[in-house]
Amino acid sequence: MRPERPHVDLYVDRDRPGCWIARDPAGRFWLVPAGDRGWDRRQPYTPEEDARLESVPGHYGYLLGIAG
């Protein structure tokens, strides 16, 4: 049985190719590397004032091991 992952909102930051940005239900942002088990390798992320975050449909969360 796979452990359940939290629902998160997904974004991309065009200035950080190869990574996704996730916001968890508590409002914290995470830098999630692309690839296998990305959610397990996430790092805290603080968006800069001029960050260009673009929303991504939640169903892409499966690419990172995140429940959508």
N, C-alpha and C positions, 0 to 999 in steps of 0.2 A: 504494500500500500504506500503510495506517495504522500509525503506530508503536504498538507494544504498550505497554499501560499496566499498572502493577503491580496485583496483587490487593491489595485493601484491605478492611478492615472498615468499614462505614458506620454512622453514628449521626446522630441529630438532637439538638440541644440546644434545648429548648423556650424558653429565654431568648434564642435567636438565630434568630428567624424569617428565612427567606430564605436560609439557609446550611445546608450539610451539614457533618458532622464525619467525617473519614476517619482511620483509623489504618493506616499502612503496615506492611509486614513487619518493619521495624526497630523498630517500636513508637512511631514519631513520629506526633503528631496534626497534622492539617491542617484549616483552615477553608476549605471549598470553596463558592464562591458558586453558587447555583442558576443555571441557564441554560446556554447554549451554551458549550462548552469550559471548563466550570467547573474541571476538573482542571488545566488550563493556567494558571488564574488563582488557584490555591490560595495560602494564606498559613499560616505556622506558627501553631499553636494550642496553648495550654497550658490544659488544663481546670482550672478553679478547684475547690477542695475540695468545694464544694456544687453543682457542675455536675450537671444532670439529663440525662445522656446516655441516650438510648434507642436500642437496636439496631434497625437497618433491614436487611431482607433484601438480600443482596449483588446480586441481579439488578437492583436499582434503579441500580446503577452506570452503566448505559448512559445514564442521564439526564445524567451528568456527564462522559461520555467515558472512563469507567473500566471496565476489563475486570472481569467478575464472577467 
